[in-house]
Amino acid sequence: MLKRVQVALVATALVAAPLVVGIAGPADAVGKYYPNCDALHQDYRHGVAKSASAAAKQVRDGYGRPAYGKQARAVYATNSSRLDRDKDGTACEA
């Protein structure tokens, strides 16, 4: 009886493991590469910010609110060295 329960637990773990990896996999942390701000504006109208406070600063400065969610932060991290020229925490503000 105990062996049957152990087999069932192992089988359940093998089925559930890919689901857990799929939810929080390493691909979620990688942002899309954009060659320039025009391309980035196709997906993010007002740019991307590395934090909510950087996004709020852009609003105070008269720009639209850039995206700053998890995916937008990943896009910022991937593209900031080229597209955040003034180093204010927002890439391609508009």
Backbone as ProteinMPNN parsed JSONL, in Angstrom:
{"seq_chain_A": "MLKRVQVALVATALVAAPLVVGIAGPADAVGKYYPNCDALHQDYRHGVAKSASAAAKQVRDGYGRPAYGKQARAVYATNSSRLDRDKDGTACEA", "coords_chain_A": {"N_chain_A": [[0.816, -1.194, 0.0], [1.894, 1.271, 0.814], [3.88, 1.639, -1.105], [2.388, 2.047, -3.436], [1.242, 4.554, -2.914], [3.558, 6.111, -2.828], [4.423, 5.899, -5.504], [2.307, 7.184, -6.764], [2.612, 9.781, -5.752], [5.123, 10.495, -6.835], [4.521, 10.388, -9.562], [2.623, 12.445, -9.714], [4.242, 14.618, -9.016], [6.005, 14.676, -11.189], [4.281, 15.366, -13.249], [3.353, 17.875, -12.419], [5.661, 19.448, -12.212], [6.61, 20.659, -14.734], [4.598, 22.58, -15.016], [4.988, 24.376, -12.898], [7.521, 25.369, -13.537], [6.871, 26.577, -15.937], [5.331, 28.728, -15.106], [7.033, 30.48, -13.695], [9.391, 30.774, -15.241], [12.763, 31.235, -16.582], [12.614, 32.716, -18.929], [10.759, 34.718, -18.581], [12.06, 36.849, -17.424], [13.521, 38.068, -19.377], [13.686, 40.747, -21.532], [12.214, 42.056, -24.551], [14.183, 42.866, -27.377], [14.717, 46.026, -28.785], [15.507, 47.892, -31.634], [15.436, 50.673, -31.845], [13.842, 53.737, -30.656], [11.494, 54.261, -32.087], [10.612, 51.707, -32.823], [10.18, 50.617, -30.266], [8.105, 52.252, -29.39], [5.987, 51.271, -30.827], [5.004, 49.166, -29.344], [4.981, 50.147, -26.715], [3.61, 52.953, -25.948], [4.352, 55.3, -24.497], [6.949, 54.766, -23.735], [9.222, 52.887, -21.577], [9.731, 52.29, -18.106], [12.063, 51.899, -15.379], [11.059, 51.735, -12.842], [8.238, 52.454, -10.667], [8.512, 54.96, -9.528], [10.237, 56.255, -11.303], [8.567, 56.353, -13.518], [6.563, 58.037, -12.513], [8.012, 60.386, -12.251], [8.389, 61.075, -14.927], [5.799, 61.775, -15.625], [5.441, 64.008, -13.985], [7.25, 65.65, -15.275], [5.935, 66.253, -17.591], [5.522, 64.364, -19.576], [3.845, 61.471, -21.053], [2.559, 58.661, -19.113], [4.894, 56.189, -18.719], [5.154, 52.613, -19.297], [5.583, 50.338, -16.564], [5.464, 47.825, -15.481], [6.158, 44.326, -14.727], [6.995, 43.07, -17.162], [7.622, 45.35, -18.677], [9.723, 46.4, -17.168], [11.629, 44.442, -17.648], [12.015, 44.826, -20.381], [13.065, 47.405, -20.284], [15.49, 46.881, -18.913], [16.833, 45.338, -20.828], [17.162, 47.135, -22.943], [18.051, 49.619, -22.004], [20.713, 50.612, -21.997], [21.148, 51.594, -24.541], [18.836, 53.062, -25.228], [17.996, 54.74, -23.163], [19.061, 57.54, -23.013], [19.452, 59.859, -21.458], [19.699, 58.818, -18.959], [17.685, 58.698, -16.948], [16.055, 56.764, -15.962], [13.959, 56.052, -17.556], [13.242, 54.728, -20.671], [12.979, 55.927, -23.919], [10.996, 57.974, -23.487], [7.919, 59.613, -24.071]], "CA_chain_A": [[0.0, 0.0, 0.0], [2.757, 2.448, 0.889], [4.574, 1.781, -2.377], [1.439, 2.61, -4.401], [1.133, 5.97, -2.587], [4.808, 6.734, -3.253], [4.394, 5.974, -6.963], [1.331, 8.217, -7.119], [3.218, 11.073, -5.439], [6.171, 10.751, -7.824], [3.854, 10.677, -10.822], [2.036, 13.78, -9.588], [5.334, 15.589, -9.041], [6.518, 14.76, -12.552], [3.302, 16.075, -14.073], [3.228, 19.253, -11.953], [6.93, 20.18, -12.313], [6.661, 21.584, -15.873], [3.667, 23.678, -14.811], [5.634, 25.336, -12.013], [8.588, 26.001, -14.301], [6.226, 27.418, -16.932], [4.806, 29.938, -14.489], [8.11, 31.377, -13.295], [10.586, 30.369, -15.963], [13.756, 32.282, -16.804], [12.281, 33.526, -20.102], [9.963, 35.855, -18.158], [12.928, 37.938, -17.007], [14.21, 38.607, -20.533], [12.861, 41.677, -22.28], [12.361, 42.09, -26.001], [15.161, 43.811, -27.898], [14.222, 47.01, -29.743], [16.656, 48.57, -32.235], [15.34, 52.119, -31.668], [12.644, 54.17, -29.935], [10.31, 54.112, -32.932], [10.165, 50.315, -32.689], [9.664, 50.437, -28.909], [6.829, 52.958, -29.283], [4.933, 50.448, -31.416], [4.454, 48.335, -28.262], [4.868, 50.941, -25.489], [3.377, 54.298, -26.493], [5.079, 56.333, -23.759], [8.228, 54.245, -23.284], [9.251, 51.952, -20.452], [10.471, 52.797, -16.956], [12.61, 50.839, -14.528], [10.329, 51.683, -11.579], [7.054, 53.318, -10.592], [8.939, 56.328, -9.233], [10.759, 56.818, -12.554], [7.39, 56.653, -14.338], [5.915, 59.212, -11.928], [8.855, 61.547, -12.586], [8.097, 61.447, -16.311], [4.508, 62.459, -15.619], [5.695, 65.347, -13.422], [8.008, 66.42, -16.269], [5.07, 66.591, -18.7], [5.4, 63.27, -20.537], [2.837, 60.475, -20.731], [3.043, 57.672, -18.149], [5.473, 54.992, -19.345], [4.857, 51.323, -18.681], [6.587, 49.981, -15.561], [5.165, 46.506, -14.926], [7.235, 43.337, -14.75], [7.501, 42.914, -18.525], [8.224, 46.625, -19.081], [11.036, 46.504, -16.496], [12.545, 43.559, -18.37], [12.33, 45.514, -21.638], [13.973, 48.496, -19.914], [16.804, 46.319, -18.601], [17.452, 44.874, -22.06], [17.397, 48.216, -23.899], [18.372, 50.902, -21.373], [22.045, 51.137, -22.313], [21.083, 52.305, -25.817], [17.648, 53.88, -25.434], [17.817, 55.717, -22.075], [20.25, 58.373, -23.225], [19.656, 60.808, -20.367], [19.888, 58.015, -17.735], [16.711, 59.105, -15.947], [15.254, 55.614, -15.545], [12.903, 55.796, -18.535], [13.725, 54.624, -22.039], [12.063, 56.373, -24.998], [9.851, 58.711, -22.983], [7.2, 60.404, -25.092]], "C_chain_A": [[0.86, 1.259, 0.0], [3.462, 2.687, -0.435], [3.655, 2.414, -3.428], [1.281, 4.118, -4.168], [2.388, 6.708, -3.032], [4.849, 6.899, -4.771], [3.438, 7.077, -7.413], [1.904, 9.608, -6.854], [4.302, 11.447, -6.447], [5.549, 11.103, -9.169], [3.235, 12.073, -10.805], [3.113, 14.851, -9.661], [5.892, 15.752, -10.451], [5.573, 15.511, -13.477], [3.255, 17.551, -13.691], [4.502, 20.062, -12.15], [6.99, 21.096, -13.536], [5.704, 22.76, -15.721], [4.277, 24.76, -13.94], [6.727, 26.074, -12.759], [7.99, 26.948, -15.332], [5.706, 28.724, -16.363], [5.919, 30.931, -14.185], [9.422, 30.991, -13.958], [11.533, 31.524, -16.208], [13.437, 33.161, -18.004], [11.455, 34.755, -19.718], [10.824, 37.066, -17.817], [13.639, 38.603, -18.182], [13.259, 39.507, -21.307], [13.17, 41.627, -23.759], [13.366, 43.167, -26.396], [14.481, 44.739, -28.899], [15.415, 47.768, -30.321], [16.639, 50.079, -32.041], [14.015, 52.459, -30.972], [11.384, 54.062, -30.784], [9.742, 52.699, -32.832], [9.569, 50.068, -31.305], [8.3, 51.106, -28.759], [5.69, 52.202, -29.958], [4.237, 49.601, -30.346], [4.188, 49.118, -26.983], [4.797, 52.419, -25.888], [4.21, 55.379, -25.825], [6.409, 55.847, -23.207], [8.087, 53.26, -22.145], [10.134, 52.522, -19.347], [10.975, 51.645, -16.11], [11.891, 50.74, -13.187], [9.111, 52.601, -11.644], [7.46, 54.759, -10.319], [9.54, 57.0, -10.471], [9.609, 57.179, -13.488], [6.678, 57.906, -13.826], [6.702, 60.48, -12.24], [8.586, 62.001, -14.016], [6.776, 62.189, -16.409], [4.676, 63.871, -15.072], [6.411, 66.244, -14.423], [7.197, 66.71, -17.533], [4.941, 65.529, -19.781], [4.215, 62.385, -20.16], [3.431, 59.448, -19.768], [3.596, 56.457, -18.883], [5.056, 53.721, -18.615], [5.959, 50.984, -17.671], [6.284, 48.653, -14.879], [6.351, 45.564, -15.092], [7.841, 43.197, -16.146], [8.183, 44.194, -19.002], [9.587, 46.817, -18.421], [12.06, 45.611, -17.176], [12.956, 44.182, -19.701], [13.298, 46.655, -21.362], [15.386, 47.963, -19.67], [17.541, 45.881, -19.863], [17.896, 46.03, -22.947], [17.927, 49.511, -23.309], [19.73, 51.459, -21.769], [22.057, 51.925, -23.622], [19.974, 53.345, -25.857], [17.325, 54.847, -24.296], [19.039, 56.634, -22.081], [20.504, 59.347, -22.093], [19.762, 60.133, -19.0], [18.951, 58.438, -16.601], [15.812, 57.983, -15.471], [14.099, 55.309, -16.459], [13.514, 55.783, -19.928], [12.631, 55.065, -22.995], [10.819, 57.076, -24.468], [9.239, 59.565, -24.091], [5.913, 60.956, -24.498]], "O_chain_A": [[0.58, 2.206, -0.735], [3.623, 3.837, -0.845], [4.108, 3.234, -4.226], [1.195, 4.879, -5.131], [2.296, 7.816, -3.56], [5.273, 7.944, -5.265], [3.741, 7.819, -8.347], [1.699, 10.52, -7.655], [4.384, 12.601, -6.866], [6.011, 12.025, -9.841], [3.325, 12.801, -11.793], [2.916, 15.884, -10.3], [6.217, 16.867, -10.858], [6.016, 16.213, -14.386], [3.126, 18.401, -14.572], [4.419, 21.286, -12.247], [7.398, 22.247, -13.384], [5.975, 23.839, -16.249], [4.099, 25.947, -14.217], [6.848, 27.292, -12.626], [8.547, 28.018, -15.578], [5.648, 29.727, -17.073], [5.742, 32.129, -14.407], [10.452, 30.893, -13.292], [11.145, 32.682, -16.057], [13.956, 34.274, -18.086], [11.449, 35.74, -20.456], [10.354, 38.199, -17.914], [14.305, 39.62, -17.989], [12.166, 39.09, -21.69], [14.253, 41.208, -24.169], [13.39, 44.25, -25.811], [13.744, 44.275, -29.769], [16.258, 48.244, -29.56], [17.692, 50.716, -32.066], [13.182, 51.584, -30.733], [10.307, 53.795, -30.25], [8.526, 52.519, -32.763], [8.556, 49.379, -31.185], [7.428, 50.577, -28.07], [4.524, 52.481, -29.676], [3.035, 49.349, -30.429], [3.263, 48.788, -26.241], [5.825, 53.048, -26.135], [4.721, 56.275, -26.497], [6.949, 56.464, -22.289], [6.982, 52.849, -21.789], [11.153, 53.157, -19.617], [10.401, 50.556, -16.115], [12.086, 49.765, -12.46], [8.976, 53.415, -12.557], [6.824, 55.685, -10.821], [9.361, 58.203, -10.661], [9.667, 58.198, -14.175], [6.242, 58.741, -14.619], [6.111, 61.535, -12.468], [8.558, 63.202, -14.283], [6.648, 63.13, -17.192], [4.124, 64.823, -15.623], [6.209, 67.458, -14.426], [7.707, 67.345, -18.456], [4.308, 65.775, -20.808], [3.646, 62.529, -19.077], [4.65, 59.365, -19.617], [2.858, 55.768, -19.589], [4.654, 53.764, -17.452], [7.127, 51.304, -17.893], [6.805, 48.389, -13.795], [7.42, 45.972, -15.546], [9.062, 43.205, -16.297], [9.219, 44.128, -19.664], [10.508, 47.34, -19.048], [13.231, 45.975, -17.274], [14.115, 44.079, -20.104], [14.249, 46.857, -22.117], [16.361, 48.529, -20.164], [18.758, 46.043, -19.95], [18.91, 45.918, -23.636], [18.229, 50.435, -24.064], [19.883, 52.676, -21.867], [22.881, 52.823, -23.798], [20.148, 54.406, -26.458], [16.452, 55.7, -24.456], [19.934, 56.503, -21.246], [21.66, 59.64, -21.789], [19.902, 60.817, -17.986], [19.363, 58.528, -15.444], [14.907, 58.21, -14.669], [13.322, 54.397, -16.181], [14.219, 56.714, -20.315], [11.487, 54.622, -22.887], [9.712, 56.814, -24.937], [9.937, 60.148, -24.92], [5.162, 61.648, -25.186]]}, "name": "protein", "num_of_chains": 1, "seq": "MLKRVQVALVATALVAAPLVVGIAGPADAVGKYYPNCDALHQDYRHGVAKSASAAAKQVRDGYGRPAYGKQARAVYATNSSRLDRDKDGTACEA"}
